[in-house]
Amino acid sequence: MNFLRGVMGGQAAGPQPSGAETIQKLCDRVASSTLLEDRRDAVRALKSLSKKYRMEVGTQAMDHLINILQTDRSDSEILGYALDTLYNIICNDEEEEQDEAAQKQADDLGAQFTEQFVQDPEHVTLLLALLEEFDFHVRWPGVKLLTALLKNQCVQVQGIILVSPMGVSRLMDLLADSREVIRNDGLLLLQQLTKSNAAIQKIVAFENAFERLLDIITEEGSSDGGIVVEDCLLLLVNLLKNNSSNQNFFKEGSYIQRMKPWFEVGDDNSGWSAQKVTNLHLMLQLVRVMVSPVNSPGATASCQKSMYQCGLLQQLCTILMATGVPADILTETINTVSEVIRGSQVNQDYFASVNAPSNPPRPAIVVLLMSMVNERQPFVLRCAVLYCFQCFLYKNQKGQGEIVATLLPSTIDANSISAGQLLCGGLFSVDSLSNWCAAVALAHALQDNLTQKEQLLRVQLATSLGKPPVSLLQQCTNILSQGSKVQTRVGLLMLLCTWINNCPIAVTHFLHNQENVPFLTAQISENLGEDERLVQGLCALLLGICIYYNDNSLENYTKEKLKQLIEKRIGKENFVEKLGFITKHELYSRAAQKPQPVFPSPEQMLFDHEFTKLVKELEGVITKAVHKSSEDEKKEEEVKKTLEQHDNIVTQYKELIREQDAQIQELKEQVASMSSQNEQMQTTVTQQLAQIQQHKDQYNILKLKLGKENQNQSNSQGDSSQVNGLQTEELIQLREEVEELRKQHTLLQTQLHDKDALINTLRSETAEGSAGGSDNTELLKELEALRSQVESQSAEINQMKTERQELLRRAEAGSSDAVSSSGGSLDAAKMAEVESRLRDQTTETERLKEEAKSLSESRAELEQQLASATSTVAILQTEQAKLQTEVQESKKEQDDLLMLLADQDQKIHSLKQKLKDLGETVDDEDDLDARDQTDDDFEEDEDED
């Protein structure tokens, strides 16, 4: 302990040991001590020496400290000391007092110790496990140590964390820590972790990072927050930049909508703090990351649409037109709005409708162009306005037409400032930067728009009083020939090249001026300095466009004559060499990288991004066009004509194929509709069959019920005959039987009416179409069977009538025998009543005969109808099924009639038996006929008496 006191600052006798010796003794104590307190004190002493003796502690104590982390997990205090010591020897703290060499040495030392630490991946895994400890003295130094490791060896540590189970998830838990120090350092750790590693970025994003970060930004006050908001925004930029998966996840999660409140500014925008400016600058960068031109077009368009729908674009335009906004925020806002509207027609239309809060109100585009052509404005602001104007016109033919229309004579308004007037003023200003910006802006108004190129030829300019107006094209060439600054001439040449490119009419107008071609050839042929080589290359490009897009309408400047002129005065090889000066220029490749014009100084502002695309497209074709001979051109023209004829033939075949495709599609639709109709008809048939089966079941149930009721009724009638006497009961039964016959007749008649209706239906269907002969034959057979069934039923009805008459005669005979045997017990009144009843029965019998006769007549009519229908009837399968069903029902009804006849026979037999029981003699039918004759004679004798 005395030794430790000496190390920690106490006085000890004897010579003081050196720093290296002290560190060696402390390392031995850490390695050999068995008591936890001794090891803890030794590690604390190493921590105090780690900054002053960084090299010694790192080389001698690192292994012992790592061993402490592995073995003494239960003591949070010694773990904290060990982690702090490791952080001190690995971290490269930048100190103001150190010179550059000392700082470089410190950085190399930190990189060396970091490489030694991460040489074993288990050390990083151990550190990740320690971060799960909630103790502040363990978690906080662990976070700082891991951050330092990532700063020094980012790629290697990222790889270890990526393959570690739940490694990224453990680090994401730091954002949920309630202690702000750990949470804030966790943000710095995640910033280092997500640098240039798309896999880790995706994992962090899907660990709900966006939700947590946006919540922290809101809690800290959004743009008015402190440095924590800045750290969150930096982490968001890391997660989203050049990561299409995370960008799509951010958009689909509706997080773009949560960005809108960040840009709400008040009327008083004075006195912004530096932190607020930084925060808002990062917020604008985050918006630009989502709509950057380097992203895929589909993802960019989707984000642009979301920003317009949620009102974010409108909020940015509010900042754009607000007063008191700092210049760098205004510049970044212009750049952000530029990329939000770039290539999006809806957003471009909205931006065109934005007005500045001035009196009178002016369009925002006009206000921005006023800043662009004003040489007093900052250079970065003018570049931002130019970029905004370019993005507004990008793939926006409507906007291009509106800009060009402000230059046409019919639309010029002398009382207001228009975009065209500002562009013309900047084009002919004394400021070369204004000339270049206006020329590039006007070139973008003509980009890929043949109509506007032709319209711009109508623009006339009044150069001075008393002189006739000249065209805009002529004025540009006049300024070009006057030998102005290089930047001005480069801008005008880019405008002319864009203007006449792919526009033969503009080429003709340009060549119509007799001074233009000699000026271009003179410029190209001269041997000028380095500064003029770019101008020579652009002049060669302009002359090459005049050759390539020449329609040979001017005799003096046809393609062949221009090529001869080049060969005589310049030389083809020299011409091609001068043309190559453009792409060899050092500023050309810088401008070709991205659309935004970013230049370190105004003098280096020479190339436009879209113009570099044009040069790349035209350089090869112009070189070929210059080297081609007249014979090659004739051959090419013949080939073109052949190709045109071939294209015409192909077009005709394509049209024929389209027509056939249309017909096939129409037939497919008809087949589909007929298939659907067939399915509907099949469904209808199925439903009808189900209904028929249901009706059959109901009919069978009702028939059974009717049979039971008839049986019960017959039983009750038998019982009543025992009480009230035989003759009266028999007459009642006869009347009931007659009533049943009448009902059966009615039923048959109803069936005949149904068959008539069916025949009428068949007739109507036969008028629509006829079926095959086999179907008619089958139908005739079925109808013949139906006719035989009707005839058999009529015969059965006649037989039943005959039996009824016999029964009536037997009943009358039985009643007369009963009167004679009783010795005149019945009086004349009862006889009269019986006779009247008999007469009624006779009347009913006659009526039944008439009904039977009418039934036979209807049957004859049915036969005639069937005979006439046999030649034309056409029955579908569904109607045939119905007829079969009707036949089956008729068979069932026939069975019912047979059952009824059997019941009637049984009743007659029971009546005979009852007569026998009463003592009456009941003979056979022949005896009954003889007895009837005797009874008639006896009645005649009585009448004579």
Order of alpha helices (4+ residues) and beta strands (2+ residues): alpha-alpha-alpha-alpha-alpha-alpha-alpha-alpha-alpha-alpha-alpha-alpha-alpha-alpha-alpha-alpha-alpha-alpha-alpha-alpha-beta-beta-alpha-alpha-alpha-alpha-alpha-alpha-beta-beta-alpha-alpha-alpha-alpha-alpha-alpha-alpha-alpha-alpha-alpha-alpha-alpha-alpha-alpha-alpha-alpha
